[in-house]
Amino acid sequence: MKNFLLFLLILFNFTNLNADQIIKYIDIDFILKNSNAGKVIIDELNSINTQNIQELKIKEDELKQLDNEIKKTTNIISETELQVKLDTLKKKVNLYKNHQKNKSSEFLKIKNKKIEAFFINISPLIENYMKTNNISMVIDKKNIFIVDSNYDITPQIIEILNK
């Protein structure tokens, strides 16, 4: 017990508190959505996503049309012909699903690359701002429970980025 108390006494005695450290926070999502460079990236991503959706919609409409044709001819054609058409439809549906997964994964890769490049480009600007203003640490707003808005440097960072 004496050893434990001695350990605690030594630990608290030598703890160095740095009250002069300045910690600020930024809203990364807000910066991405409202800075000029971020808006360009978001517009590019929205354009790619819209193209993908249109392409997939066209293929989906083709599959629906083929399905309707099969339904219309169900009573007219023989069972073997019907089975061949249904097998063809199943293959096309599976191809569509694979194509949809590929488009989705391609989009995510492009999105991640563009956002990562954005943050790589803005990091030196934020670091420079930190050095200029003697800031020790910058934390993302998502990781904070509650804080005074005076510690928010998001508007200043957006202003620097837009220059």
C-alpha positions as CSV (number, residue, x, y, z in Angstrom):
1,M,0.0,0.0,0.0
2,K,2.8,2.4,0.9
3,N,4.5,1.6,-2.5
4,F,1.3,2.4,-4.3
5,L,0.8,5.7,-2.5
6,L,4.5,6.6,-3.2
7,F,4.0,5.7,-6.9
8,L,0.9,8.0,-7.1
9,L,2.7,10.8,-5.3
10,I,5.6,10.6,-7.7
11,L,3.3,10.3,-10.7
12,F,1.3,13.4,-9.8
13,N,4.3,15.3,-8.8
14,F,6.1,15.0,-12.1
15,T,3.1,15.4,-14.4
16,N,3.7,18.3,-16.7
17,L,0.7,20.2,-17.7
18,N,1.0,22.4,-20.7
19,A,-1.8,25.0,-20.3
20,D,-0.3,27.1,-23.1
21,Q,-1.3,24.6,-25.8
22,I,-4.0,25.9,-28.1
23,I,-6.5,23.4,-29.4
24,K,-9.0,24.3,-32.2
25,Y,-11.4,22.4,-34.3
26,I,-12.6,22.4,-37.9
27,D,-15.6,21.0,-39.7
28,I,-14.0,18.9,-42.4
29,D,-17.4,18.1,-44.1
30,F,-18.3,21.8,-44.2
31,I,-14.9,22.7,-45.7
32,L,-15.3,20.0,-48.4
33,K,-18.9,21.2,-49.2
34,N,-18.2,25.0,-49.1
35,S,-14.7,25.6,-50.3
36,N,-14.2,26.3,-54.0
37,A,-12.0,23.2,-54.5
38,G,-14.4,21.0,-52.5
39,K,-17.3,22.2,-54.6
40,V,-15.5,21.2,-57.8
41,I,-14.9,17.7,-56.4
42,I,-18.5,17.3,-55.3
43,D,-19.7,18.5,-58.7
44,E,-17.5,16.0,-60.5
45,L,-18.6,13.2,-58.2
46,N,-22.3,14.1,-58.7
47,S,-21.8,14.1,-62.4
48,I,-20.1,10.7,-62.4
49,N,-22.9,9.3,-60.1
50,T,-25.6,10.8,-62.4
51,Q,-24.0,9.2,-65.4
52,N,-23.8,5.8,-63.6
53,I,-27.5,6.1,-62.5
54,Q,-28.6,6.9,-66.0
55,E,-26.6,4.0,-67.5
56,L,-28.0,1.6,-65.0
57,K,-31.5,2.9,-65.4
58,I,-31.3,2.2,-69.2
59,K,-30.2,-1.4,-68.6
60,E,-32.8,-1.9,-65.9
61,D,-35.5,-0.7,-68.4
62,E,-34.2,-3.1,-71.0
63,L,-34.5,-5.9,-68.5
64,K,-38.1,-4.9,-67.5
65,Q,-39.0,-4.8,-71.2
66,L,-37.6,-8.2,-71.8
67,D,-39.5,-9.5,-68.7
68,N,-42.7,-8.0,-70.0
69,E,-42.2,-9.6,-73.4
70,I,-41.7,-13.0,-71.7
71,K,-44.8,-12.6,-69.6
72,K,-46.9,-11.7,-72.7
73,T,-45.7,-14.7,-74.6
74,T,-46.0,-17.2,-71.7
75,N,-49.2,-18.8,-73.0
76,I,-48.2,-18.7,-76.7
77,I,-44.8,-20.3,-76.8
78,S,-43.7,-23.8,-75.7
79,E,-42.3,-24.5,-72.3
80,T,-38.8,-25.2,-73.7
81,E,-38.8,-21.8,-75.4
82,L,-40.1,-20.2,-72.3
83,Q,-37.4,-21.8,-70.2
84,V,-34.7,-20.7,-72.7
85,K,-36.0,-17.1,-72.5
86,L,-36.2,-17.2,-68.7
87,D,-32.6,-18.5,-68.5
88,T,-31.5,-15.7,-70.8
89,L,-33.3,-13.2,-68.6
90,K,-31.7,-14.6,-65.5
91,K,-28.2,-14.4,-67.1
92,K,-28.9,-10.8,-68.1
93,V,-30.1,-9.9,-64.6
94,N,-27.0,-11.4,-63.1
95,L,-24.8,-9.5,-65.5
96,Y,-26.7,-6.3,-64.6
97,K,-26.2,-6.9,-60.9
98,N,-22.5,-7.5,-61.4
99,H,-22.3,-4.4,-63.6
100,Q,-24.1,-2.4,-60.9
101,K,-21.6,-3.7,-58.2
102,N,-18.7,-2.8,-60.4
103,K,-20.0,0.7,-61.1
104,S,-20.6,1.2,-57.4
105,S,-17.1,0.1,-56.4
106,E,-15.5,2.2,-59.2
107,F,-17.4,5.2,-58.0
108,L,-16.3,4.6,-54.4
109,K,-12.6,4.3,-55.5
110,I,-12.9,7.5,-57.5
111,K,-14.6,9.3,-54.6
112,N,-12.0,8.2,-52.1
113,K,-9.1,9.2,-54.4
114,K,-10.5,12.6,-55.0
115,I,-11.3,13.3,-51.4
116,E,-7.9,12.0,-50.3
117,A,-6.2,14.2,-52.8
118,F,-8.3,17.2,-51.6
119,F,-7.1,16.6,-48.0
120,I,-3.5,16.0,-49.0
121,N,-3.7,19.4,-50.8
122,I,-5.2,21.3,-47.9
123,S,-3.1,19.8,-45.2
124,P,-0.1,22.0,-45.8
125,L,-2.3,25.1,-45.7
126,I,-3.8,24.0,-42.4
127,E,-0.4,23.3,-41.0
128,N,0.8,26.7,-42.1
129,Y,-2.2,28.3,-40.4
130,M,-1.4,26.3,-37.2
131,K,2.2,27.5,-37.2
132,T,1.2,31.1,-37.9
133,N,-1.4,31.1,-35.1
134,N,0.5,29.0,-32.6
135,I,-2.1,26.2,-32.6
136,S,-0.9,22.9,-31.1
137,M,-3.8,20.7,-32.3
138,V,-6.7,20.8,-34.7
139,I,-9.5,18.3,-34.2
140,D,-12.4,17.4,-36.5
141,K,-15.8,18.6,-35.3
142,K,-17.3,15.1,-35.6
143,N,-15.0,13.9,-32.8
144,I,-16.1,16.6,-30.3
145,F,-19.1,16.3,-28.0
146,I,-19.5,19.9,-27.1
147,V,-17.2,22.9,-27.3
148,D,-17.4,26.7,-27.5
149,S,-17.8,28.0,-31.0
150,N,-14.8,30.4,-30.4
151,Y,-12.5,27.5,-31.0
152,D,-13.9,26.9,-34.5
153,I,-11.4,27.8,-37.3
154,T,-13.5,26.5,-40.2
155,P,-14.3,29.9,-41.7
156,Q,-10.7,31.0,-41.6
157,I,-9.6,27.8,-43.3
158,I,-12.2,28.1,-46.0
159,E,-11.1,31.7,-46.6
160,I,-7.5,30.5,-47.0
161,L,-8.5,27.7,-49.3
162,N,-10.6,29.9,-51.5
163,K,-7.6,32.2,-52.1
